């Protein structure tokens, strides 16, 4: 592996880059961890690259951004004992193989004391050779519907009876939180949404019994995301499409793009449902894994949050039940599954794991694209969308075994 030496100019050639919603043959130029405009190189600086990297006709796309992952490789972000002593770093490093360069560790419904211990431990960090960067924590619960609790423990679910004070009392310090999933039908939820948005926190709607009108009100108050569409919410009905109806609502604020997470693991969401969502609102689709700590581990029983789960036949369920409790799928597999199930093409499939989550997190000015002056977080993929190499800030941080790229150093 080579590092992006300070001040050195890197030219990635013989690649097909994803930019401006197209894939086309063009070189990518990188210096000091940023993507550089080659016109300035050619016409102002008039210099050659210090290093040329032959990408061997691979696809070069922005690094993947994961907004909902509960854990992986034996680490559960809702269990303090698994994230201390290097647990967070283990996940950050392991995600590089999936093409993930930034992510939001997700903490499910837990006791207040657990949040107050765990949230300070999961700090926002930049990506590096040691692993993917952390954008902030996604707290999924405990302010959700008991009727749509999914795998969340009912006795831990809370309400906002005392307004925003209840949220502060539950989580403690909010500084490491990037996303909050809540049920918009709960008393005081609309005021909570406004206050969260004012504090720079993304509000996502999920684990909810809400009807469409309540969902629309939440969007007017600043919510912008829907947690794992179709799962843990009332299903589409022709008289009230509930939260699913937000994808086609004409009663949202002008020019509003609603985003929605979707688990394309072939288990949580039927291929037909994937096609429906993709075809009616392709710009809002955001792939998430919703992976749990058993991702990357063999079949068996594990602790998830405060309860036991079982991994069998590629499914993760609450032990002794048929209730799904997250997935064990990787992000790159989700991308391939989406492309196969919907025939949406490489461009959209890749953007649902890069550009779209960057827009959800309001970081698309620096990540999720290959625009000039953005962070040089990108991946190389084969034609069938398997990850070949991962780069963060222009540094090669993971590559598949074999001759993936060739590096030529300038000698003059």
FITI-125476 format. One record per residue (C-alpha): residue in one letter; x, z, y. Coordinates in steps of 0.25 Angstrom, whole numbers, padded with zeros to 4 digits, always signed. Layout:
REM FITI-125476
aXZY...
This chain:
REM FITI-125476
x+0000+0000+0000x+0005-0003+0014x+0002+0005+0027x-0003+0000+0040x+0010+0002+0047x+0008+0006+0062x+0009-0006+0071x+0010-0016+0060x+0001-0028+0059x-0005-0032+0046x-0012-0045+0043x-0021-0046+0031x-0022-0060+0027x-0029-0069+0016x-0041-0060+0017x-0056-0062+0019x-0060-0052+0029x-0074-0046+0032x-0077-0047+0046x-0089-0050+0055x-0098-0051+0043x-0090-0062+0036x-0079-0063+0027x-0068-0073+0031x-0053-0076+0029x-0045-0069+0040x-0033-0060+0042x-0035-0046+0046x-0025-0039+0055x-0022-0024+0055x-0013-0015+0064x-0013+0000+0065x-0025+0001+0056x-0034-0008+0065x-0038-0022+0063x-0032-0031+0073x-0036-0044+0081x-0027-0055+0076x-0029-0062+0089x-0021-0052+0097x-0010-0053+0086x-0009-0068+0087x-0011-0070+0102x-0006-0057+0108x+0004-0050+0099x+0009-0063+0092x+0014-0055+0080x+0013-0057+0065x+0008-0046+0055x+0018-0036+0050x+0011-0037+0037x+0002-0048+0030x-0007-0043+0019x-0012-0054+0010x-0026-0050+0005x-0027-0061-0005x-0040-0066-0001x-0047-0053-0002x-0059-0048+0006x-0055-0039+0017x-0066-0030+0022x-0068-0017+0030x-0066-0005+0022x-0079+0002+0016x-0085+0014+0023x-0094+0023+0015x-0104+0032+0022x-0110+0039+0010x-0101+0045-0001x-0103+0059-0007x-0089+0059-0015x-0081+0052-0025x-0069+0054-0035x-0074+0068-0038x-0075+0073-0023x-0089+0077-0018x-0090+0078-0003x-0101+0088-0004x-0092+0097-0012x-0081+0105-0004x-0073+0107-0017x-0071+0093-0020x-0067+0088-0006x-0057+0098-0003x-0043+0097-0009x-0042+0082-0007x-0056+0078-0011x-0059+0070+0002x-0046+0063+0001x-0049+0059-0013x-0061+0052-0010x-0055+0045+0003x-0044+0039-0006x-0053+0035-0017x-0063+0027-0008x-0052+0018-0004x-0053+0010-0017x-0067+0008-0014x-0064+0001-0001x-0069+0013+0007x-0061+0016+0020x-0070+0026+0027x-0082+0035+0022x-0091+0046+0024x-0090+0057+0014x-0105+0062+0011x-0109+0076+0009x-0123+0078+0003x-0133+0089+0005x-0125+0102+0004x-0126+0116+0008x-0122+0119+0023x-0109+0126+0018x-0105+0114+0010x-0106+0105+0023x-0099+0115+0031x-0087+0115+0021x-0087+0101+0018x-0089+0093+0031x-0077+0099+0038x-0068+0094+0026x-0073+0079+0027x-0066+0075+0040x-0067+0061+0046x-0054+0054+0043x-0047+0041+0044x-0045+0033+0032x-0030+0031+0027x-0022+0028+0015x-0027+0042+0010x-0042+0037+0009x-0054+0032+0017x-0058+0038+0030x-0069+0048+0032x-0079+0044+0043x-0087+0057+0042x-0096+0064+0032x-0110+0059+0028x-0119+0071+0026x-0130+0067+0017x-0140+0079+0018x-0144+0090+0018x-0155+0085+0028x-0162+0076+0019x-0176+0075+0011x-0178+0084-0001x-0187+0073-0007x-0175+0063-0006x-0164+0072-0009x-0158+0063-0020x-0146+0071-0026x-0146+0081-0014x-0149+0096-0018x-0163+0099-0012x-0160+0114-0009x-0149+0109+0000x-0157+0100+0009x-0160+0104+0023x-0169+0101+0035x-0167+0101+0050x-0177+0111+0054x-0168+0117+0065x-0163+0103+0070x-0148+0100+0071x-0144+0114+0069x-0148+0113+0055x-0138+0101+0054x-0127+0108+0060x-0129+0121+0052x-0129+0112+0039x-0116+0104+0042x-0109+0112+0052x-0099+0103+0059x-0104+0089+0060x-0091+0082+0064x-0087+0076+0051x-0101+0070+0048x-0103+0055+0050x-0117+0053+0043x-0129+0062+0041x-0140+0058+0031x-0153+0065+0034x-0168+0063+0031x-0175+0059+0044x-0188+0065+0040x-0183+0079+0041x-0188+0088+0053x-0178+0086+0065x-0171+0075+0058x-0173+0065+0070x-0166+0075+0080x-0155+0077+0070x-0152+0062+0069x-0151+0061+0084x-0141+0073+0085x-0133+0068+0073x-0132+0054+0080x-0128+0060+0093x-0117+0067+0086x-0112+0054+0080x-0117+0057+0066x-0124+0045+0058x-0137+0049+0053x-0142+0043+0040x-0156+0044+0034x-0157+0047+0019x-0162+0056+0008x-0176+0055+0016x-0191+0054+0014x-0192+0047+0028x-0201+0036+0031x-0197+0024+0039x-0202+0030+0053x-0194+0042+0051x-0182+0034+0048x-0184+0025+0060x-0185+0037+0069x-0172+0042+0063x-0165+0029+0066x-0170+0030+0081x-0164+0043+0081x-0150+0038+0077x-0150+0038+0062x-0143+0025+0057x-0141+0025+0042x-0149+0027+0029x-0143+0035+0018x-0142+0027+0004x-0154+0018+0007x-0165+0019-0004x-0160+0032-0010x-0165+0046-0007x-0176+0040+0003x-0191+0035+0001x-0191+0021-0004x-0196+0009+0003x-0211+0008+0004x-0219-0003+0010x-0227+0007+0019x-0215+0015+0023x-0201+0010+0019x-0195+0024+0023x-0180+0024+0026x-0178+0011+0019x-0187+0004+0030x-0176+0007+0040x-0169-0005+0035x-0180-0014+0041x-0186-0006+0052x-0189-0012+0065x-0192+0001+0072x-0177+0005+0073x-0170+0006+0087x-0166-0008+0092x-0153-0014+0085x-0152-0003+0075x-0145-0006+0062x-0149+0004+0051x-0139+0007+0040x-0142+0011+0026x-0133+0016+0015x-0135+0010+0001x-0129+0013-0012x-0126+0000-0019x-0122+0006-0033x-0132-0001-0041x-0139+0013-0044x-0144+0019-0031x-0149+0006-0025x-0155-0006-0033x-0149-0019-0030x-0163-0024-0026x-0163-0012-0016x-0149-0016-0011x-0154-0030-0008x-0166-0026-0001x-0158-0017+0009x-0147-0027+0010x-0156-0038+0014x-0165-0031+0024x-0154-0024+0031x-0140-0029+0027x-0133-0024+0040x-0137-0009+0037x-0132-0008+0023x-0121+0002+0020x-0116+0004+0006x-0113+0018+0002x-0109+0024-0011x-0115+0037-0010x-0104+0040-0020x-0103+0054-0026x-0090+0062-0031x-0092+0055-0045x-0088+0042-0040x-0075+0038-0047x-0078+0049-0058x-0083+0047-0072x-0097+0050-0077x-0100+0065-0077x-0106+0077-0069x-0101+0081-0055x-0105+0090-0044x-0111+0083-0032x-0114+0092-0020x-0120+0104-0026x-0126+0097-0039x-0122+0091-0052x-0122+0075-0053x-0120+0066-0065x-0113+0053-0066x-0118+0044-0077x-0119+0029-0078x-0114+0026-0064x-0125+0035-0058x-0123+0049-0051x-0135+0058-0053x-0139+0072-0051x-0136+0078-0064x-0148+0079-0073x-0156+0069-0064x-0157+0055-0061x-0155+0057-0046x-0144+0049-0040x-0134+0057-0032x-0124+0047-0026x-0116+0036-0033x-0103+0034-0039x-0101+0020-0034x-0090+0015-0025x-0092+0008-0012x-0085-0005-0016x-0095-0006-0028x-0106-0004-0019x-0101-0016-0011x-0101-0025-0023x-0114-0020-0028x-0121-0023-0015x-0115-0037-0014x-0119-0040-0028x-0133-0034-0027x-0137-0040-0014x-0128-0053-0013x-0125-0049+0001x-0111-0054+0001x-0098-0048+0003x-0099-0046+0018x-0111-0038+0018x-0107-0030+0006x-0094-0026+0012x-0100-0023+0026x-0110-0013+0020x-0098-0005+0016x-0090-0007+0029x-0096-0012+0041x-0110-0006+0039x-0106+0009+0036x-0096+0008+0048x-0108+0004+0057x-0116+0016+0051x-0104+0025+0054x-0103+0019+0068x-0088+0015+0065x-0089+0000+0064x-0080-0001+0077x-0068+0004+0068x-0072+0002+0053x-0081-0007+0044x-0076-0020+0050x-0063-0028+0052x-0065-0030+0067x-0053-0029+0076x-0048-0015+0080x-0056-0008+0068x-0049+0000+0058x-0042-0008+0047x-0050-0002+0036x-0053-0013+0026x-0053-0017+0011x-0049-0029+0003x-0059-0034-0008x-0060-0044-0019x-0070-0055-0018x-0079-0046-0027x-0078-0035-0017x-0068-0025-0025x-0059-0017-0016x-0045-0022-0017x-0038-0014-0006x-0042-0004+0005x-0036-0003+0019x-0038+0008+0029x-0032+0007+0043x-0025-0005+0038x-0018+0002+0027x-0019-0001+0012x-0025+0011+0006x-0030+0006-0007x-0028-0006-0016x-0032-0011-0029x-0021-0013-0039x-0014-0026-0039x-0010-0036-0029x-0021-0034-0019x-0013-0038-0006x+0000-0043-0002x+0008-0038+0010x+0018-0046+0018x+0027-0039+0028x+0032-0047+0040x+0048-0047+0039x+0051-0054+0053
